[in-house]
Amino acid sequence: MLYMYYTAYTKFIAVGGYDAVTGDSIASVELVDLSGSQRCALADYPAPTNDLTAAFVAGAVRACGGYSMGVGNSGGCYMYDNATNAWSSMGTMSVPR
């Protein structure tokens, strides 16, 4: 699972991950508010993925790569839009990783 901190470190986004019970990659995304210990489900990541890389750039979460069980390495790059609660494609990397 990837944790992306933002908003003066009081909130973070957990993107995807690995289900240790089923052995599957997952696509769920959650916003966690550390100041109130609250969780909120966000739009699922476009594909079940674990071990991806992300950054908070210019007010948006941008994520790339990762691994999907049964599929392999991902070359997909996506941006999360908080206003629409949706992920959009930013293209693909030249080498999936």
N, CA, C and O atoms as CSV, one atom per row, in Angstrom:
chain,resi,resn,atom,element,x,y,z
A,1,MET,N,N,0.844,-1.159,0.000
A,1,MET,CA,C,0.000,0.000,0.000
A,1,MET,C,C,0.889,1.219,0.000
A,1,MET,O,O,1.914,1.238,0.680
A,2,LEU,N,N,0.516,2.234,-0.747
A,2,LEU,CA,C,1.279,3.460,-0.822
A,2,LEU,C,C,0.581,4.517,0.008
A,2,LEU,O,O,-0.627,4.713,-0.123
A,3,TYR,N,N,1.317,5.190,0.849
A,3,TYR,CA,C,0.760,6.270,1.656
A,3,TYR,C,C,1.280,7.591,1.131
A,3,TYR,O,O,2.492,7.778,1.022
A,4,MET,N,N,0.394,8.504,0.808
A,4,MET,CA,C,0.775,9.797,0.284
A,4,MET,C,C,0.313,10.870,1.266
A,4,MET,O,O,-0.888,11.087,1.426
A,5,TYR,N,N,1.253,11.540,1.922
A,5,TYR,CA,C,0.916,12.564,2.907
A,5,TYR,C,C,0.694,13.913,2.234
A,5,TYR,O,O,1.358,14.239,1.249
A,6,TYR,N,N,-0.232,14.689,2.762
A,6,TYR,CA,C,-0.428,16.048,2.296
A,6,TYR,C,C,-1.187,16.850,3.342
A,6,TYR,O,O,-1.481,16.338,4.422
A,7,THR,N,N,-1.502,18.088,3.036
A,7,THR,CA,C,-2.216,18.997,3.920
A,7,THR,C,C,-1.527,19.109,5.281
A,7,THR,O,O,-2.100,18.757,6.312
A,8,ALA,N,N,-0.309,19.598,5.266
A,8,ALA,CA,C,0.474,19.808,6.488
A,8,ALA,C,C,0.545,18.555,7.351
A,8,ALA,O,O,0.545,18.632,8.579
A,9,TYR,N,N,0.604,17.401,6.691
A,9,TYR,CA,C,0.778,16.117,7.356
A,9,TYR,C,C,-0.359,15.728,8.302
A,9,TYR,O,O,-0.145,14.928,9.213
A,10,THR,N,N,-1.551,16.271,8.109
A,10,THR,CA,C,-2.682,15.853,8.933
A,10,THR,C,C,-3.559,14.845,8.199
A,10,THR,O,O,-4.441,14.236,8.805
A,11,LYS,N,N,-3.327,14.665,6.907
A,11,LYS,CA,C,-4.110,13.721,6.119
A,11,LYS,C,C,-3.174,12.924,5.223
A,11,LYS,O,O,-2.113,13.408,4.827
A,12,PHE,N,N,-3.576,11.704,4.910
A,12,PHE,CA,C,-2.835,10.956,3.905
A,12,PHE,C,C,-3.789,10.108,3.084
A,12,PHE,O,O,-4.913,9.822,3.497
A,13,ILE,N,N,-3.315,9.715,1.913
A,13,ILE,CA,C,-4.096,8.869,1.022
A,13,ILE,C,C,-3.397,7.520,0.931
A,13,ILE,O,O,-2.199,7.448,0.655
A,14,ALA,N,N,-4.153,6.457,1.163
A,14,ALA,CA,C,-3.646,5.093,1.006
A,14,ALA,C,C,-4.148,4.584,-0.338
A,14,ALA,O,O,-5.355,4.471,-0.554
A,15,VAL,N,N,-3.220,4.275,-1.242
A,15,VAL,CA,C,-3.569,3.880,-2.610
A,15,VAL,C,C,-3.212,2.416,-2.845
A,15,VAL,O,O,-2.062,2.010,-2.674
A,16,GLY,N,N,-4.216,1.626,-3.240
A,16,GLY,CA,C,-3.979,0.236,-3.597
A,16,GLY,C,C,-3.387,-0.575,-2.462
A,16,GLY,O,O,-3.561,-0.247,-1.289
A,17,GLY,N,N,-2.692,-1.631,-2.824
A,17,GLY,CA,C,-2.051,-2.467,-1.826
A,17,GLY,C,C,-2.168,-3.928,-2.170
A,17,GLY,O,O,-2.466,-4.302,-3.305
A,18,TYR,N,N,-1.926,-4.750,-1.163
A,18,TYR,CA,C,-1.878,-6.201,-1.323
A,18,TYR,C,C,-2.728,-6.835,-0.236
A,18,TYR,O,O,-2.570,-6.521,0.943
A,19,ASP,N,N,-3.626,-7.722,-0.628
A,19,ASP,CA,C,-4.473,-8.434,0.319
A,19,ASP,C,C,-3.755,-9.721,0.716
A,19,ASP,O,O,-3.663,-10.658,-0.077
A,20,ALA,N,N,-3.251,-9.762,1.937
A,20,ALA,CA,C,-2.477,-10.914,2.404
A,20,ALA,C,C,-3.311,-12.181,2.523
A,20,ALA,O,O,-2.757,-13.280,2.522
A,21,VAL,N,N,-4.626,-12.053,2.624
A,21,VAL,CA,C,-5.495,-13.227,2.744
A,21,VAL,C,C,-5.711,-13.886,1.380
A,21,VAL,O,O,-5.573,-15.102,1.249
A,22,THR,N,N,-6.049,-13.086,0.369
A,22,THR,CA,C,-6.355,-13.636,-0.956
A,22,THR,C,C,-5.138,-13.682,-1.877
A,22,THR,O,O,-5.124,-14.441,-2.846
A,23,GLY,N,N,-4.123,-12.881,-1.583
A,23,GLY,CA,C,-2.945,-12.798,-2.447
A,23,GLY,C,C,-3.146,-11.889,-3.637
A,23,GLY,O,O,-2.323,-11.882,-4.553
A,24,ASP,N,N,-4.221,-11.122,-3.644
A,24,ASP,CA,C,-4.538,-10.241,-4.765
A,24,ASP,C,C,-4.089,-8.804,-4.504
A,24,ASP,O,O,-4.018,-8.357,-3.359
A,25,SER,N,N,-3.788,-8.089,-5.593
A,25,SER,CA,C,-3.587,-6.647,-5.508
A,25,SER,C,C,-4.958,-6.009,-5.351
A,25,SER,O,O,-5.958,-6.572,-5.796
A,26,ILE,N,N,-5.016,-4.837,-4.722
A,26,ILE,CA,C,-6.306,-4.165,-4.533
A,26,ILE,C,C,-6.269,-2.768,-5.143
A,26,ILE,O,O,-5.197,-2.192,-5.333
A,27,ALA,N,N,-7.446,-2.229,-5.448
A,27,ALA,CA,C,-7.556,-0.923,-6.091
A,27,ALA,C,C,-8.144,0.141,-5.176
A,27,ALA,O,O,-8.259,1.299,-5.578
A,28,SER,N,N,-8.514,-0.221,-3.969
A,28,SER,CA,C,-9.185,0.749,-3.102
A,28,SER,C,C,-8.253,1.899,-2.712
A,28,SER,O,O,-7.036,1.741,-2.619
A,29,VAL,N,N,-8.868,3.053,-2.491
A,29,VAL,CA,C,-8.146,4.263,-2.102
A,29,VAL,C,C,-8.901,4.892,-0.938
A,29,VAL,O,O,-10.123,5.027,-0.987
A,30,GLU,N,N,-8.176,5.277,0.108
A,30,GLU,CA,C,-8.798,5.905,1.274
A,30,GLU,C,C,-8.064,7.180,1.659
A,30,GLU,O,O,-6.838,7.259,1.587
A,31,LEU,N,N,-8.832,8.163,2.064
A,31,LEU,CA,C,-8.290,9.378,2.656
A,31,LEU,C,C,-8.392,9.213,4.167
A,31,LEU,O,O,-9.476,8.952,4.688
A,32,VAL,N,N,-7.289,9.362,4.865
A,32,VAL,CA,C,-7.257,9.209,6.317
A,32,VAL,C,C,-6.903,10.550,6.935
A,32,VAL,O,O,-5.874,11.142,6.606
A,33,ASP,N,N,-7.758,11.028,7.831
A,33,ASP,CA,C,-7.540,12.290,8.537
A,33,ASP,C,C,-6.978,11.970,9.919
A,33,ASP,O,O,-7.691,11.463,10.786
A,34,LEU,N,N,-5.708,12.265,10.115
A,34,LEU,CA,C,-5.053,11.947,11.379
A,34,LEU,C,C,-5.542,12.809,12.534
A,34,LEU,O,O,-5.479,12.386,13.688
A,35,SER,N,N,-6.025,14.006,12.243
A,35,SER,CA,C,-6.472,14.888,13.320
A,35,SER,C,C,-7.764,14.402,13.954
A,35,SER,O,O,-8.018,14.675,15.127
A,36,GLY,N,N,-8.587,13.684,13.191
A,36,GLY,CA,C,-9.848,13.195,13.733
A,36,GLY,C,C,-9.992,11.695,13.653
A,36,GLY,O,O,-11.051,11.153,13.968
A,37,SER,N,N,-8.944,11.021,13.237
A,37,SER,CA,C,-8.952,9.565,13.086
A,37,SER,C,C,-10.125,9.088,12.234
A,37,SER,O,O,-10.773,8.095,12.566
A,38,GLN,N,N,-10.397,9.790,11.144
A,38,GLN,CA,C,-11.501,9.426,10.263
A,38,GLN,C,C,-10.966,8.909,8.932
A,38,GLN,O,O,-9.893,9.308,8.479
A,39,ARG,N,N,-11.737,8.012,8.313
A,39,ARG,CA,C,-11.392,7.470,6.997
A,39,ARG,C,C,-12.534,7.731,6.031
A,39,ARG,O,O,-13.707,7.703,6.403
A,40,CYS,N,N,-12.166,7.986,4.786
A,40,CYS,CA,C,-13.160,8.248,3.749
A,40,CYS,C,C,-12.725,7.521,2.479
A,40,CYS,O,O,-11.595,7.696,2.024
A,41,ALA,N,N,-13.608,6.712,1.905
A,41,ALA,CA,C,-13.297,6.021,0.652
A,41,ALA,C,C,-13.300,7.020,-0.502
A,41,ALA,O,O,-14.192,7.862,-0.607
A,42,LEU,N,N,-12.293,6.915,-1.362
A,42,LEU,CA,C,-12.215,7.725,-2.577
A,42,LEU,C,C,-12.398,6.788,-3.767
A,42,LEU,O,O,-12.527,5.575,-3.601
A,43,ALA,N,N,-12.407,7.361,-4.958
A,43,ALA,CA,C,-12.547,6.546,-6.169
A,43,ALA,C,C,-11.421,5.523,-6.231
A,43,ALA,O,O,-10.269,5.839,-5.935
A,44,ASP,N,N,-11.762,4.290,-6.621
A,44,ASP,CA,C,-10.754,3.244,-6.760
A,44,ASP,C,C,-9.680,3.651,-7.769
A,44,ASP,O,O,-9.949,4.377,-8.726
A,45,TYR,N,N,-8.461,3.170,-7.535
A,45,TYR,CA,C,-7.372,3.336,-8.494
A,45,TYR,C,C,-7.790,2.588,-9.761
A,45,TYR,O,O,-8.497,1.585,-9.656
A,46,PRO,N,N,-7.383,3.032,-10.953
A,46,PRO,CA,C,-7.853,2.405,-12.192
A,46,PRO,C,C,-7.589,0.904,-12.338
A,46,PRO,O,O,-8.288,0.229,-13.094
A,47,ALA,N,N,-6.601,0.380,-11.632
A,47,ALA,CA,C,-6.317,-1.057,-11.702
A,47,ALA,C,C,-5.829,-1.523,-10.339
A,47,ALA,O,O,-5.145,-0.775,-9.640
A,48,PRO,N,N,-6.170,-2.745,-9.949
A,48,PRO,CA,C,-5.625,-3.269,-8.693
A,48,PRO,C,C,-4.093,-3.255,-8.760
A,48,PRO,O,O,-3.505,-3.862,-9.655
A,49,THR,N,N,-3.455,-2.568,-7.823
A,49,THR,CA,C,-2.008,-2.354,-7.897
A,49,THR,C,C,-1.394,-2.288,-6.507
A,49,THR,O,O,-1.988,-1.739,-5.578
A,50,ASN,N,N,-0.212,-2.848,-6.376
A,50,ASN,CA,C,0.572,-2.639,-5.161
A,50,ASN,C,C,1.969,-2.169,-5.585
A,50,ASN,O,O,2.349,-2.283,-6.750
A,51,ASP,N,N,2.709,-1.649,-4.637
A,51,ASP,CA,C,4.087,-1.182,-4.861
A,51,ASP,C,C,4.209,-0.079,-5.903
A,51,ASP,O,O,5.208,-0.027,-6.619
A,52,LEU,N,N,3.219,0.804,-6.007
A,52,LEU,CA,C,3.303,1.917,-6.935
A,52,LEU,C,C,4.039,3.097,-6.292
A,52,LEU,O,O,4.323,3.086,-5.094
A,53,THR,N,N,4.335,4.091,-7.087
A,53,THR,CA,C,5.004,5.301,-6.625
A,53,THR,C,C,4.078,6.478,-6.884
A,53,THR,O,O,3.405,6.533,-7.913
A,54,ALA,N,N,4.046,7.419,-5.946
A,54,ALA,CA,C,3.171,8.583,-6.122
A,54,ALA,C,C,3.792,9.812,-5.483
A,54,ALA,O,O,4.699,9.722,-4.656
A,55,ALA,N,N,3.273,10.966,-5.895
A,55,ALA,CA,C,3.704,12.243,-5.331
A,55,ALA,C,C,2.523,13.205,-5.357
A,55,ALA,O,O,1.619,13.086,-6.185
A,56,PHE,N,N,2.551,14.148,-4.443
A,56,PHE,CA,C,1.548,15.218,-4.414
A,56,PHE,C,C,2.187,16.416,-5.091
A,56,PHE,O,O,3.063,17.065,-4.519
A,57,VAL,N,N,1.742,16.717,-6.334
A,57,VAL,CA,C,2.353,17.759,-7.147
A,57,VAL,C,C,1.285,18.723,-7.630
A,57,VAL,O,O,0.265,18.307,-8.180
A,58,ALA,N,N,1.519,20.003,-7.425
A,58,ALA,CA,C,0.608,21.046,-7.913
A,58,ALA,C,C,-0.847,20.767,-7.522
A,58,ALA,O,O,-1.761,20.934,-8.329
A,59,GLY,N,N,-1.045,20.344,-6.280
A,59,GLY,CA,C,-2.386,20.147,-5.755
A,59,GLY,C,C,-3.070,18.852,-6.138
A,59,GLY,O,O,-4.263,18.689,-5.885
A,60,ALA,N,N,-2.334,17.919,-6.748
A,60,ALA,CA,C,-2.954,16.654,-7.168
A,60,ALA,C,C,-2.026,15.478,-6.878
A,60,ALA,O,O,-0.802,15.608,-6.918
A,61,VAL,N,N,-2.626,14.340,-6.587
A,61,VAL,CA,C,-1.868,13.115,-6.410
A,61,VAL,C,C,-1.621,12.519,-7.789
A,61,VAL,O,O,-2.548,12.361,-8.583
A,62,ARG,N,N,-0.370,12.192,-8.064
A,62,ARG,CA,C,0.013,11.562,-9.330
A,62,ARG,C,C,0.714,10.256,-8.998
A,62,ARG,O,O,1.645,10.236,-8.193
A,63,ALA,N,N,0.276,9.172,-9.611
A,63,ALA,CA,C,0.814,7.851,-9.289
A,63,ALA,C,C,1.211,7.117,-10.567
A,63,ALA,O,O,0.567,7.256,-11.607
A,64,CYS,N,N,2.285,6.333,-10.467
A,64,CYS,CA,C,2.788,5.589,-11.622
A,64,CYS,C,C,3.295,4.214,-11.217
A,64,CYS,O,O,3.707,3.985,-10.080
A,65,GLY,N,N,3.250,3.313,-12.181
A,65,GLY,CA,C,3.871,2.010,-12.020
A,65,GLY,C,C,3.174,1.118,-11.030
A,65,GLY,O,O,1.973,1.239,-10.791
A,66,GLY,N,N,3.950,0.214,-10.454
A,66,GLY,CA,C,3.433,-0.747,-9.501
A,66,GLY,C,C,3.368,-2.140,-10.090
A,66,GLY,O,O,3.883,-2.410,-11.175
A,67,TYR,N,N,2.730,-3.001,-9.352
A,67,TYR,CA,C,2.639,-4.410,-9.743
A,67,TYR,C,C,1.228,-4.896,-9.479
A,67,TYR,O,O,0.655,-4.609,-8.428
A,68,SER,N,N,0.666,-5.632,-10.427
A,68,SER,CA,C,-0.655,-6.240,-10.267
A,68,SER,C,C,-0.492,-7.748,-10.317
A,68,SER,O,O,0.062,-8.288,-11.274
A,69,MET,N,N,-0.979,-8.433,-9.275
A,69,MET,CA,C,-0.875,-9.882,-9.212
A,69,MET,C,C,-1.540,-10.501,-10.437
A,69,MET,O,O,-2.659,-10.130,-10.793
A,70,GLY,N,N,-0.865,-11.429,-11.073
A,70,GLY,CA,C,-1.401,-12.104,-12.244
A,70,GLY,C,C,-1.237,-11.331,-13.538
A,70,GLY,O,O,-1.485,-11.871,-14.616
A,71,VAL,N,N,-0.823,-10.074,-13.448
A,71,VAL,CA,C,-0.653,-9.237,-14.642
A,71,VAL,C,C,0.819,-8.874,-14.831
A,71,VAL,O,O,1.353,-8.977,-15.935
A,72,GLY,N,N,1.470,-8.451,-13.750
A,72,GLY,CA,C,2.877,-8.054,-13.808
A,72,GLY,C,C,3.047,-6.570,-13.552
A,72,GLY,O,O,2.170,-5.912,-12.993
A,73,ASN,N,N,4.199,-6.055,-13.972
A,73,ASN,CA,C,4.516,-4.645,-13.758
A,73,ASN,C,C,3.600,-3.747,-14.578
A,73,ASN,O,O,3.182,-4.104,-15.680
A,74,SER,N,N,3.294,-2.574,-14.025
A,74,SER,CA,C,2.412,-1.617,-14.685
A,74,SER,C,C,3.215,-0.439,-15.215
A,74,SER,O,O,4.172,0.007,-14.581
A,75,GLY,N,N,2.825,0.054,-16.363
A,75,GLY,CA,C,3.432,1.258,-16.914
A,75,GLY,C,C,2.499,2.444,-16.832
A,75,GLY,O,O,2.839,3.534,-17.292
A,76,GLY,N,N,1.315,2.247,-16.245
A,76,GLY,CA,C,0.302,3.304,-16.195
A,76,GLY,C,C,0.649,4.432,-15.252
A,76,GLY,O,O,1.215,4.209,-14.181
A,77,CYS,N,N,0.306,5.650,-15.654
A,77,CYS,CA,C,0.462,6.848,-14.824
A,77,CYS,C,C,-0.891,7.542,-14.743
A,77,CYS,O,O,-1.545,7.757,-15.763
A,78,TYR,N,N,-1.313,7.894,-13.521
A,78,TYR,CA,C,-2.640,8.464,-13.306
A,78,TYR,C,C,-2.576,9.655,-12.366
A,78,TYR,O,O,-1.663,9.776,-11.549
A,79,MET,N,N,-3.570,10.536,-12.499
A,79,MET,CA,C,-3.697,11.698,-11.625
A,79,MET,C,C,-5.084,11.669,-10.981
A,79,MET,O,O,-6.089,11.412,-11.645
A,80,TYR,N,N,-5.116,11.937,-9.675
A,80,TYR,CA,C,-6.388,11.969,-8.952
A,80,TYR,C,C,-6.881,13.406,-8.898
A,80,TYR,O,O,-6.134,14.307,-8.516
A,81,ASP,N,N,-8.140,13.623,-9.281
A,81,ASP,CA,C,-8.785,14.937,-9.226
A,81,ASP,C,C,-9.746,14.945,-8.051
A,81,ASP,O,O,-10.782,14.282,-8.086
A,82,ASN,N,N,-9.409,15.687,-7.024
A,82,ASN,CA,C,-10.233,15.747,-5.825
A,82,ASN,C,C,-11.611,16.357,-6.096
A,82,ASN,O,O,-12.590,15.982,-5.451
A,83,ALA,N,N,-11.692,17.283,-7.035
A,83,ALA,CA,C,-12.961,17.952,-7.330
A,83,ALA,C,C,-13.991,16.992,-7.930
A,83,ALA,O,O,-15.189,17.130,-7.682
A,84,THR,N,N,-13.524,16.021,-8.716
A,84,THR,CA,C,-14.447,15.086,-9.367
A,84,THR,C,C,-14.380,13.682,-8.766
A,84,THR,O,O,-15.142,12.800,-9.163
A,85,ASN,N,N,-13.470,13.473,-7.809
A,85,ASN,CA,C,-13.246,12.158,-7.203
A,85,ASN,C,C,-13.033,11.109,-8.287
A,85,ASN,O,O,-13.692,10.070,-8.310
A,86,ALA,N,N,-12.091,11.407,-9.190
A,86,ALA,CA,C,-11.817,10.496,-10.296
A,86,ALA,C,C,-10.330,10.488,-10.633
A,86,ALA,O,O,-9.627,11.479,-10.436
A,87,TRP,N,N,-9.869,9.351,-11.143
A,87,TRP,CA,C,-8.510,9.210,-11.633
A,87,TRP,C,C,-8.533,9.363,-13.148
A,87,TRP,O,O,-9.456,8.875,-13.800
A,88,SER,N,N,-7.532,10.032,-13.720
A,88,SER,CA,C,-7.423,10.139,-15.170
A,88,SER,C,C,-6.020,9.708,-15.594
A,88,SER,O,O,-5.050,9.887,-14.857
A,89,SER,N,N,-5.933,9.145,-16.780
A,89,SER,CA,C,-4.656,8.663,-17.290
A,89,SER,C,C,-3.762,9.835,-17.688
A,89,SER,O,O,-4.222,10.816,-18.271
A,90,MET,N,N,-2.478,9.714,-17.363
A,90,MET,CA,C,-1.471,10.692,-17.800
A,90,MET,C,C,-0.545,10.048,-18.815
A,90,MET,O,O,0.485,10.627,-19.159
A,91,GLY,N,N,-0.887,8.871,-19.297
A,91,GLY,CA,C,-0.040,8.170,-20.252
A,91,GLY,C,C,0.637,6.975,-19.615
A,91,GLY,O,O,0.257,6.541,-18.527
A,92,THR,N,N,1.635,6.449,-20.291
A,92,THR,CA,C,2.357,5.296,-19.787
A,92,THR,C,C,3.855,5.546,-19.797
A,92,THR,O,O,4.362,6.337,-20.593
A,93,MET,N,N,4.552,4.864,-18.906
A,93,MET,CA,C,6.002,4.944,-18.871
A,93,MET,C,C,6.574,4.091,-19.994
A,93,MET,O,O,5.931,3.144,-20.447
A,94,SER,N,N,7.768,4.421,-20.438
A,94,SER,CA,C,8.385,3.650,-21.517
A,94,SER,C,C,8.739,2.238,-21.055
A,94,SER,O,O,8.739,1.305,-21.858
A,95,VAL,N,N,9.040,2.075,-19.770
A,95,VAL,CA,C,9.357,0.763,-19.212
A,95,VAL,C,C,8.472,0.526,-17.986
A,95,VAL,O,O,8.625,1.224,-16.984
A,96,PRO,N,N,7.559,-0.433,-18.040
A,96,PRO,CA,C,6.720,-0.717,-16.867
A,96,PRO,C,C,7.581,-1.094,-15.667
A,96,PRO,O,O,8.563,-1.824,-15.797
A,97,ARG,N,N,7.197,-0.582,-14.491
A,97,ARG,CA,C,7.938,-0.890,-13.252
A,97,ARG,C,C,7.098,-0.592,-12.036
A,97,ARG,O,O,7.552,-0.788,-10.909
